[in-house]
Amino acid sequence: MSFDIIILKPTDPAVDDISAVEDVIPLGATDIVSKVFNHSFPGCTEGAFISGNDFSVELMLSGEPVESAHLTLQFGKSWADKSERNFQVLLAEACRALGVVAFAVSDNSRIAP
């Protein structure tokens, strides 16, 4: 099973729902955005980051400079509450470093930071 996430840099950083995003600014240059996400999820832009049997992460970047990112979280056999907390910490770390916001595709809600 997977969970899709859209990462944007809204002009209003307090927005809690992607449907309320009126305008965005670029996340940054591809090399910078890749470096930040690869720090949290090594290899996520070159294929996939794998966290044992807990989960894996793939990241697709759009535009130059990057206008948005699509992150796919694949749940592993050992996915549990601890796995979710670990993923949330890593995602929030990357989002804070770039000043971006992550939204769940399933319900448009803000999930990080």
C-alpha positions in Angstrom: 0.0 0.0 0.0 1.2 3.5 -0.7 0.5 7.1 0.4 1.1 10.1 -1.9 2.3 13.4 -0.8 2.6 16.8 -2.6 5.2 19.2 -1.4 4.7 22.9 -2.2 5.9 26.3 -1.0 2.7 28.3 -0.5 3.0 32.1 -0.3 0.9 31.7 2.8 2.9 29.2 4.9 0.1 28.8 7.5 -2.3 27.1 5.0 -3.6 23.8 6.3 -5.3 22.4 3.2 -3.9 22.2 -0.3 -7.3 23.5 -1.7 -6.7 26.8 0.1 -3.3 27.3 -1.6 -3.7 30.4 -3.8 -0.1 30.8 -5.0 3.2 29.1 -4.6 6.9 30.0 -5.0 9.6 27.7 -6.2 11.0 25.2 -3.6 14.5 25.9 -4.9 17.1 24.7 -7.4 17.0 21.0 -8.2 20.4 20.3 -6.7 19.5 22.0 -3.4 16.0 20.4 -3.1 17.6 17.0 -4.0 20.3 17.4 -1.4 17.9 18.3 1.4 15.5 15.3 0.7 18.5 12.9 0.1 19.8 14.0 3.6 16.5 12.8 5.2 15.8 9.9 2.8 19.1 8.9 1.2 18.6 7.7 -2.4 15.0 8.9 -2.7 15.7 11.0 -5.9 17.8 8.2 -7.6 15.3 5.4 -7.1 14.2 4.9 -3.6 15.1 5.2 0.1 14.4 2.0 2.0 14.0 1.9 5.7 14.3 -1.9 6.3 11.0 -3.6 6.1 9.2 -0.5 7.5 8.8 1.7 4.4 10.3 3.1 1.3 10.2 6.6 -0.2 10.5 7.8 -3.8 10.6 11.5 -4.7 9.8 13.1 -8.1 10.7 16.8 -8.7 8.9 19.0 -11.1 10.5 22.0 -12.9 13.7 24.0 -12.7 13.7 25.6 -10.3 11.6 23.0 -8.6 8.0 24.1 -8.4 6.6 21.0 -6.6 7.6 17.6 -5.5 5.6 14.3 -5.4 6.7 11.9 -2.7 5.4 8.3 -2.6 5.5 6.5 0.7 5.3 2.7 0.3 4.4 0.8 3.5 6.5 -2.2 4.3 5.7 -5.5 6.0 6.8 -4.1 9.3 5.0 -0.7 9.1 3.9 0.3 12.6 3.3 3.4 14.8 7.1 3.7 15.3 7.6 3.6 11.5 5.1 6.4 11.1 6.7 8.6 13.7 10.1 8.0 12.2 8.8 9.0 8.7 7.0 12.1 10.1 10.2 13.3 11.8 12.3 12.9 8.6 9.7 14.5 6.4 9.2 17.5 8.8 13.0 17.9 9.0 13.3 18.2 5.2 10.2 20.5 4.9 11.6 22.8 7.6 15.0 23.0 5.9 13.4 24.2 2.7 10.5 26.2 4.2 8.0 24.0 2.4 4.7 22.2 3.3 3.7 18.6 2.7 0.1 17.8 1.9 -1.6 14.4 1.7 -3.1 13.7 -1.7 -5.9 11.5 -0.2 -7.6 14.4 1.7 -5.6 17.5 0.9 -4.6 18.0 4.5 -1.3 19.4 5.7 1.0 16.7 7.2 4.3 18.4 7.7 5.8 20.4 9.2 
